[in-house]
Amino acid sequence: MVLKLVLDDEIEQKFREKAMRTFGFSKGFLKEAGETAIADWIVLDTEELPKLENPVKAMRGIFRHLKKKYTSVELQHETLKLWVKEK
C-alpha cells in the first residue's frame, strides 16, 4: 500500500534526521521509520471508535444544509469541515 503525506519542511527534516540516526542510511530506512511511527501512534491512541450498525443511516440528514449539487470531492471537503467542527 502507498501512503503519500505532505509534511511541513521542518517536520520532514527532523523526521529524516531521526530516521537516519535510528535505522541508518540504507535502502528502506524511511519506510521502516514511517511504519514504526504510525504503529507507535496507533498503540498510543487507545480510544475505541464506536461501531456503527448502519453507517448510511448515521449519515442520513447530515448534508441537509447543502442547497446546490456538489461533486464527490466537494462533499468530501464538507464532510471534513463537519468532522473538524465536532472535535
C-alpha positions in Angstrom: 0.0 0.0 0.0 1.2 3.5 -0.7 0.5 6.4 1.6 1.6 9.9 0.5 2.0 12.7 3.0 2.8 16.3 2.6 4.7 17.5 5.7 5.9 20.8 6.9 9.6 21.3 5.8 10.8 21.4 9.4 8.9 18.3 10.4 10.2 16.4 7.4 13.8 17.4 8.1 13.6 16.3 11.7 11.9 13.0 10.7 14.6 12.2 8.1 17.4 13.0 10.6 15.8 10.8 13.3 15.1 8.0 10.8 18.8 8.1 9.6 20.1 8.0 13.2 17.8 5.2 14.2 17.7 3.0 11.1 20.9 4.0 9.3 21.1 5.4 5.8 20.2 2.2 3.9 17.6 1.4 1.4 14.1 1.4 3.0 15.0 3.4 6.1 12.2 6.0 5.6 9.7 3.2 5.0 10.7 1.5 8.2 10.7 4.7 10.2 7.3 5.7 8.9 5.8 2.3 9.7 7.3 2.4 13.2 6.0 5.9 13.8 2.5 5.1 12.6 2.4 1.8 14.5 3.5 3.6 17.7 0.9 6.3 17.2 -1.9 3.6 16.8 -0.8 1.9 20.0 -0.8 5.2 21.9 -4.2 6.3 20.7 -6.3 3.7 22.6 -9.6 5.4 22.2 -12.0 3.0 20.6 -14.2 4.3 17.8 -17.9 3.4 18.0 -19.0 0.6 15.8 -21.9 1.6 13.5 -24.6 -0.9 12.6 -25.7 1.1 9.6 -23.3 3.9 8.6 -25.6 5.1 5.9 -28.4 5.6 8.4 -26.0 7.5 10.7 -25.2 9.9 7.8 -28.8 10.5 6.8 -29.6 14.2 7.1 -26.1 15.3 7.8 -25.9 17.3 4.5 -29.4 18.7 4.6 -28.0 22.2 4.9 -26.4 21.9 1.4 -28.5 23.7 -1.2 -26.7 23.1 -4.5 -25.3 20.0 -6.2 -21.8 19.0 -5.2 -19.2 16.8 -6.7 -17.8 13.9 -4.7 -14.7 15.9 -3.9 -16.7 18.9 -2.7 -18.7 16.5 -0.5 -15.5 15.2 1.0 -14.5 18.7 1.9 -17.8 19.4 3.5 -17.5 16.1 5.5 -14.1 17.2 6.7 -15.5 20.5 7.9 -18.2 18.7 9.9 -15.7 16.3 11.5 -13.3 19.1 12.5 -16.2 21.1 13.9 -17.2 18.1 16.2 -13.8 17.7 17.8 
